[in-house]
Amino acid sequence: MIASSRSLGFSALVLAVALVACGGDSPTSSGGGGGGPDPAPTDTLRPPDPGLSYTLGCLAALPIENCLGGNLAPDAIQSIRDPQWFTVEDADYLADGDRVFGMEAGGRFYAFPRKIMNWHEAVTFNVLGDSGETLFRTTASWCPLTFSFIEWRNPNWKNPANGRASSFGISGSLLDNNLVMYDRETRTTWSQIMGLGLAGPHAGACLEMGRHSVDTTWKIWRTLHPGTLVLTNTPSLPSPFNPDNYNINPYATYWAGRVKPPEKITFPDHRVPDQRVVVAVHGRDGSAAVLVGGRDTGRTTVGGTPVVFLMDPVSETIFAFENNIEGKARSFIASAPGEDGLPRFRDTDSGTVWSLDGIGLSGPLAGKRMAQVPAFRVYWFAWASLFPGTEVKSL
């Protein structure tokens, strides 16, 4: 979500994204029930999700006092509703090193290429069961200005005018430089990082956060989940949007740190450089910013919850899990990579070898699965300003 520039250096970035044509409630693709095939899960050997020992919600429920900025019109950036999906074989527009946001929902796997999400920022769709029934409706959201990808489950309301299931659009506003979405059914605005209703009929309400997502490379995600569905690079959008834009990264200069955030940072916090990426972790009794760098594993406690990180430092892929496997916190060390080339980890307590995504592969706990905690990468300035005085952890 791009707001107006406070410097000449940012104006080119604003112009690049603003060239996406303004459109109202129209960015849809065929099929209100999911827009294309949503086959049964192919990874039948994957252990069931063990669940967390605590309940998820949004990250804050306090009055909003921070800076609300941004001056784009609603839907100037066109979110996607009910997209078409490609299979791995169809996704020939992705190179091994392309960044994707991988997500598991309802036992299915989805990939959202960053270069597509840069231009649309939110994708709303139905997650289907084995018989084609809708399990739930959800929204994958990405804010390039704060470097945060989060899944938020859609409420169960419908648009009273047309009965259409809920979907989220891009409001044109920013809260401390972070994306502000709006739901098309009630016109309530929502903070992308907090999942909190800001203004409108549902102000103060909380969305439910998904917890099975990761920012990784296309090669790693498709290796982990060869049956993944992939967001198509040819969405049905109103003219004059040009899919060739996906080959342009309007944020390259900004992500390199040569351009500062466009809006005021309400509560600057100089404990960490503004545009350093931290991992925001949601524990049982609170959240924290975790600093990781060059490590392959580490553990800490966030909000009373023991958390272990399994990571690939080369690709900057980070998975976070609740560290209470069979009621015990465990220590991990890097093990020899698997035949697929992906990192492996051994817990020093049982000798079990684990995959990057927390599956026991061999040893006493083979077939077990760790509970993935809600964690996402985000720029420090945004997290610290939305959560003043936030705790900082280092691995």
C-alpha positions as CSV (number, residue, x, y, z in Angstrom):
1,M,0.0,0.0,0.0
2,I,1.7,3.2,-1.2
3,A,1.0,6.6,0.3
4,S,2.0,10.0,-0.8
5,S,5.7,10.8,-0.7
6,R,7.5,13.0,1.9
7,S,10.5,13.1,-0.3
8,L,11.3,13.4,-3.9
9,G,13.0,10.1,-3.9
10,F,9.7,8.3,-3.1
11,S,7.6,10.0,-5.8
12,A,8.7,7.5,-8.5
13,L,7.7,4.6,-6.3
14,V,4.3,6.2,-5.7
15,L,3.8,6.8,-9.4
16,A,4.8,3.2,-10.3
17,V,2.2,1.7,-8.1
18,A,-0.5,4.3,-8.7
19,L,-0.4,3.4,-12.4
20,V,-2.6,0.4,-11.4
21,A,-6.0,1.7,-12.5
22,C,-8.5,2.7,-9.9
23,G,-11.4,0.1,-9.7
24,G,-14.3,-0.3,-7.4
25,D,-15.6,-3.7,-6.3
26,S,-14.6,-5.3,-9.6
27,P,-11.3,-7.3,-9.2
28,T,-12.7,-10.7,-9.4
29,S,-12.0,-13.9,-11.3
30,S,-14.4,-16.7,-12.3
31,G,-16.0,-18.9,-9.8
32,G,-17.3,-17.5,-6.5
33,G,-16.5,-20.9,-4.9
34,G,-12.8,-20.6,-5.3
35,G,-12.0,-19.8,-8.9
36,G,-10.7,-23.0,-10.4
37,P,-9.7,-26.4,-9.3
38,D,-8.9,-27.0,-5.6
39,P,-8.0,-30.6,-5.5
40,A,-7.8,-32.9,-2.5
41,P,-4.5,-32.6,-0.5
42,T,-1.8,-34.6,-2.2
43,D,0.5,-34.9,0.8
44,T,-1.3,-37.7,2.6
45,L,1.7,-38.6,4.7
46,R,1.8,-35.2,6.4
47,P,0.9,-35.6,10.1
48,P,-2.2,-33.8,11.5
49,D,-1.7,-30.4,12.9
50,P,-1.3,-30.7,16.7
51,G,-2.7,-27.3,17.4
52,L,-1.5,-24.7,19.9
53,S,-1.8,-24.7,23.6
54,Y,-3.2,-21.2,23.5
55,T,-6.0,-19.4,21.6
56,L,-5.3,-17.0,18.7
57,G,-6.8,-13.6,18.1
58,C,-5.7,-10.3,16.8
59,L,-2.5,-8.7,18.1
60,A,-4.0,-5.7,19.9
61,A,-7.4,-4.4,21.1
62,L,-6.4,-0.9,22.3
63,P,-7.6,2.5,21.1
64,I,-5.7,3.6,18.0
65,E,-3.6,6.7,18.6
66,N,-1.0,6.3,15.9
67,C,-0.7,8.2,12.7
68,L,-3.2,7.5,10.0
69,G,-1.9,8.6,6.6
70,G,-2.0,7.7,3.0
71,N,-4.1,9.4,0.3
72,L,-4.9,6.9,-2.4
73,A,-8.5,6.2,-3.3
74,P,-10.1,3.0,-2.2
75,D,-9.2,0.2,-4.6
76,A,-6.5,2.2,-6.4
77,I,-4.5,-0.9,-5.7
78,Q,-6.8,-3.8,-6.7
79,S,-7.0,-6.7,-4.4
80,I,-7.9,-10.1,-5.8
81,R,-11.1,-12.0,-5.0
82,D,-11.6,-15.7,-5.7
83,P,-8.6,-16.2,-8.0
84,Q,-7.7,-18.9,-10.4
85,W,-4.9,-21.3,-9.3
86,F,-2.1,-22.9,-11.2
87,T,-0.4,-26.2,-10.4
88,V,3.4,-26.4,-10.0
89,E,3.7,-27.5,-13.6
90,D,1.7,-24.4,-14.8
91,A,3.8,-21.9,-12.8
92,D,6.6,-21.5,-15.4
93,Y,6.7,-17.8,-14.7
94,L,8.5,-18.5,-11.4
95,A,12.3,-19.0,-11.0
96,D,13.8,-21.1,-8.2
97,G,14.9,-18.1,-6.3
98,D,11.6,-16.1,-6.6
99,R,10.1,-15.2,-3.2
100,V,6.7,-16.7,-2.4
101,F,4.5,-16.6,0.6
102,G,3.7,-20.2,1.3
103,M,0.5,-21.0,3.3
104,E,-1.3,-24.0,4.6
105,A,-5.0,-23.8,5.1
106,G,-7.5,-26.6,5.6
107,G,-4.9,-29.2,4.7
108,R,-4.1,-27.6,1.4
109,F,-1.1,-25.6,0.3
110,Y,-1.0,-22.2,-1.5
111,A,1.8,-20.1,-2.9
112,F,1.5,-16.3,-3.4
113,P,4.4,-15.0,-5.4
114,R,5.8,-11.8,-3.9
115,K,6.0,-10.1,-7.3
116,I,2.3,-10.5,-7.8
117,M,1.4,-9.6,-4.2
118,N,3.4,-6.4,-4.6
119,W,0.7,-5.1,-6.9
120,H,-2.4,-6.4,-5.2
121,E,-1.6,-6.8,-1.5
122,A,-4.7,-8.9,-0.6
123,V,-6.2,-12.1,-2.0
124,T,-9.5,-13.4,-0.6
125,F,-10.7,-16.9,-1.4
126,N,-12.6,-20.0,-0.1
127,V,-10.7,-22.9,1.4
128,L,-12.5,-26.1,0.3
129,G,-12.9,-29.5,1.9
130,D,-12.5,-32.9,0.3
131,S,-16.1,-32.8,-1.0
132,G,-15.9,-29.3,-2.4
133,E,-17.6,-27.7,0.6
134,T,-16.3,-24.3,1.9
135,L,-14.4,-24.8,5.1
136,F,-13.8,-21.1,5.6
137,R,-13.0,-18.0,3.8
138,T,-9.7,-16.3,4.3
139,T,-7.5,-13.4,3.1
140,A,-3.7,-13.5,2.4
141,S,-2.4,-10.0,2.9
142,W,1.0,-8.4,2.1
143,C,2.1,-4.9,3.0
144,P,5.3,-4.0,1.0
145,L,5.9,-0.9,3.1
146,T,6.2,-2.8,6.3
147,F,7.3,-6.1,4.8
148,S,4.6,-8.1,6.5
149,F,2.6,-11.1,5.1
150,I,-0.3,-12.3,7.3
151,E,-3.3,-14.5,6.8
152,W,-6.5,-13.3,8.4
153,R,-9.7,-15.4,8.5
154,N,-12.7,-13.7,7.1
155,P,-15.7,-13.1,9.4
156,N,-18.9,-15.0,8.6
157,W,-20.9,-12.0,7.5
158,K,-22.2,-11.4,4.0
159,N,-23.0,-8.3,1.9
160,P,-26.7,-7.6,2.6
161,A,-27.0,-6.0,-0.9
162,N,-25.9,-9.0,-2.9
163,G,-25.4,-11.9,-0.5
164,R,-21.7,-12.2,-1.6
165,A,-19.3,-13.6,0.9
166,S,-16.9,-11.3,2.6
167,S,-13.8,-9.9,0.9
168,F,-11.2,-7.4,1.7
169,G,-10.1,-4.4,-0.4
170,I,-7.3,-1.9,-0.1
171,S,-8.5,1.3,1.6
172,G,-5.8,3.7,0.4
173,S,-4.9,4.6,4.0
174,L,-2.0,3.6,6.1
175,L,-1.6,3.2,9.9
176,D,2.0,3.9,10.8
177,N,2.9,3.1,7.2
178,N,1.1,-0.2,7.4
179,L,-1.6,-1.4,5.0
180,V,-5.2,-0.6,6.1
181,M,-7.7,-2.9,4.5
182,Y,-11.5,-2.6,4.4
183,D,-14.2,-5.2,4.1
184,R,-16.6,-4.6,1.3
185,E,-19.6,-5.8,3.3
186,T,-19.6,-3.3,6.2
187,R,-16.9,-0.8,5.0
188,T,-15.0,-1.3,8.3
189,T,-11.3,-0.5,8.0
190,W,-8.8,-3.0,9.4
191,S,-5.1,-2.9,10.4
192,Q,-3.1,-5.4,8.5
193,I,-0.6,-6.1,11.2
194,M,-3.0,-6.0,14.2
195,G,-6.1,-7.6,12.6
196,L,-8.0,-4.9,14.5
197,G,-11.1,-3.0,13.3
198,L,-10.2,0.7,13.2
199,A,-13.3,2.5,12.1
200,G,-16.8,1.5,11.0
201,P,-19.4,-1.0,12.3
202,H,-16.8,-3.4,13.5
203,A,-14.3,-1.0,15.1
204,G,-12.5,-2.7,17.9
205,A,-13.3,-6.2,16.6
206,C,-10.6,-8.8,16.1
207,L,-9.9,-11.0,13.1
208,E,-8.4,-14.5,13.7
209,M,-4.8,-14.9,12.5
210,G,-3.7,-17.9,10.5
211,R,-0.5,-19.5,11.7
212,H,0.7,-21.7,8.8
213,S,2.6,-19.3,6.6
214,V,6.2,-18.6,5.6
215,D,8.2,-16.3,3.4
216,T,10.5,-18.5,1.4
217,T,11.8,-19.3,-2.1
218,W,9.7,-21.0,-4.8
219,K,12.2,-23.9,-4.9
220,I,11.9,-24.6,-1.1
221,W,8.1,-24.3,-1.1
222,R,7.5,-26.5,-4.0
223,T,10.0,-29.1,-2.7
224,L,8.2,-29.1,0.6
225,H,4.7,-29.2,-1.1
226,P,4.8,-30.4,-4.7
227,G,1.0,-30.3,-4.7
228,T,0.8,-26.7,-3.8
229,L,-1.6,-24.4,-5.7
230,V,-0.1,-21.2,-7.0
231,L,-1.7,-17.8,-7.5
232,T,-2.0,-17.3,-11.3
233,N,-0.1,-14.5,-13.0
234,T,-3.1,-13.7,-15.2
235,P,-5.8,-12.6,-12.8
236,S,-9.1,-11.2,-14.2
237,L,-8.7,-7.5,-13.5
238,P,-10.2,-4.4,-15.1
239,S,-8.3,-2.7,-17.9
240,P,-5.8,-1.1,-18.0
241,F,-3.9,-3.3,-15.5
242,N,-1.0,-5.0,-17.3
243,P,0.4,-8.3,-15.9
244,D,3.8,-7.3,-17.3
245,N,4.0,-5.1,-14.2
246,Y,4.8,-8.3,-12.3
247,N,8.3,-8.2,-13.7
248,I,8.8,-4.7,-12.2
249,N,9.6,-4.3,-8.5
250,P,8.5,-0.8,-7.5
251,Y,9.9,-1.4,-4.0
252,A,13.5,-2.4,-4.8
253,T,15.0,1.0,-3.8
254,Y,12.9,1.2,-0.7
255,W,13.7,-2.3,0.5
256,A,17.4,-1.6,-0.1
257,G,17.1,1.2,2.5
258,R,17.8,4.0,0.2
259,V,14.3,5.5,0.6
260,K,12.7,6.0,4.0
261,P,9.1,5.2,5.0
262,P,6.7,7.7,3.3
263,E,4.6,8.5,6.4
264,K,5.6,9.7,9.9
265,I,6.7,7.0,12.4
266,T,4.6,7.9,15.4
267,F,6.7,6.2,18.0
268,P,10.3,5.9,16.8
269,D,12.4,3.3,18.7
270,H,16.1,3.3,18.1
271,R,16.9,0.0,19.8
272,V,16.9,-1.6,16.3
273,P,17.5,0.1,12.9
274,D,14.2,1.2,11.4
275,Q,14.3,-1.0,8.3
276,R,15.7,-4.1,9.8
277,V,13.5,-7.1,9.4
278,V,12.5,-8.7,12.7
279,V,10.3,-11.7,13.3
280,A,7.1,-10.8,15.2
281,V,6.0,-13.8,17.3
282,H,2.6,-14.2,18.9
283,G,2.8,-16.1,22.2
284,R,0.2,-17.1,24.8
285,D,0.4,-13.9,26.9
286,G,1.9,-11.4,24.5
287,S,4.1,-10.8,21.5
288,A,7.7,-9.9,20.9
289,A,10.2,-8.9,18.1
290,V,12.8,-11.5,17.6
291,L,16.2,-10.7,16.0
292,V,17.6,-13.5,13.9
293,G,20.6,-13.4,11.7
294,G,22.8,-16.1,10.2
295,R,21.5,-18.8,12.5
296,D,20.1,-22.2,11.5
297,T,18.2,-22.7,14.8
298,G,17.5,-21.0,18.1
299,R,15.0,-20.9,20.9
300,T,13.5,-18.3,23.2
301,T,10.3,-17.6,25.2
302,V,7.6,-15.2,23.9
303,G,4.6,-14.2,26.0
304,G,5.2,-17.2,28.3
305,T,5.4,-19.6,25.3
306,P,8.6,-21.5,24.6
307,V,9.4,-21.1,20.9
308,V,12.0,-22.9,18.7
309,F,13.1,-21.6,15.3
310,L,14.2,-23.8,12.4
311,M,15.8,-21.7,9.7
312,D,17.6,-21.8,6.4
313,P,19.9,-18.7,6.6
314,V,20.8,-18.8,2.9
315,S,17.2,-18.3,1.8
316,E,16.1,-16.5,5.0
317,T,13.4,-19.0,5.5
318,I,12.2,-19.0,9.1
319,F,9.7,-21.4,10.7
320,A,8.7,-20.9,14.4
321,F,7.2,-23.6,16.5
322,E,5.8,-24.1,20.0
323,N,8.6,-25.9,21.8
324,N,6.7,-28.3,23.9
325,I,7.0,-31.5,21.9
326,E,5.3,-34.2,24.0
327,G,5.3,-31.8,26.9
328,K,9.1,-31.1,26.8
329,A,11.1,-28.2,25.5
330,R,14.0,-29.4,23.3
331,S,17.3,-28.2,21.9
332,F,18.1,-28.5,18.2
333,I,21.2,-28.5,16.1
334,A,21.7,-28.5,12.3
335,S,21.9,-32.0,10.8
336,A,23.0,-33.1,7.3
337,P,20.7,-31.9,4.5
338,G,18.3,-34.3,3.1
339,E,18.4,-35.8,-0.4
340,D,16.1,-32.9,-1.5
341,G,18.8,-30.5,-0.5
342,L,16.7,-28.9,2.3
343,P,18.0,-28.4,5.8
344,R,17.5,-31.0,8.5
345,F,17.6,-30.6,12.3
346,R,18.2,-33.0,15.2
347,D,16.9,-32.5,18.6
348,T,19.6,-33.4,21.1
349,D,17.1,-34.9,23.6
350,S,15.7,-37.7,21.5
351,G,17.9,-37.8,18.5
352,T,14.9,-37.3,16.2
353,V,15.7,-35.7,12.8
354,W,13.2,-33.0,11.8
355,S,12.4,-31.2,8.5
356,L,12.5,-27.5,8.1
357,D,8.8,-27.3,8.5
358,G,8.7,-29.2,11.7
359,I,8.0,-32.9,10.7
360,G,9.7,-35.7,12.5
361,L,11.5,-37.7,9.8
362,S,13.5,-40.3,11.7
363,G,14.1,-41.4,15.2
364,P,11.8,-41.9,18.3
365,L,9.5,-39.0,17.3
366,A,9.2,-39.8,13.6
367,G,5.7,-38.9,12.3
368,K,5.2,-36.2,14.9
369,R,4.5,-32.6,13.9
370,M,5.4,-29.5,15.8
371,A,2.8,-26.8,16.3
372,Q,3.6,-23.8,14.2
373,V,3.1,-20.5,16.0
374,P,1.9,-17.3,14.4
375,A,5.1,-15.5,13.3
376,F,5.8,-13.1,10.5
377,R,8.7,-11.0,9.2
378,V,8.1,-7.2,9.5
379,Y,10.1,-4.0,9.5
380,W,11.1,-3.0,13.0
381,F,9.9,0.6,12.7
382,A,6.3,-0.5,12.0
383,W,6.2,-3.2,14.7
384,A,7.8,-0.9,17.3
385,S,5.5,2.1,16.5
386,L,2.3,0.0,16.7
387,F,3.5,-1.7,19.9
388,P,5.5,0.9,21.8
389,G,7.9,-0.6,24.3
390,T,7.7,-4.0,22.6
391,E,10.0,-6.7,24.0
392,V,13.0,-7.5,21.8
393,K,14.5,-11.0,21.9
394,S,17.8,-12.1,20.2
395,L,18.6,-15.7,19.3
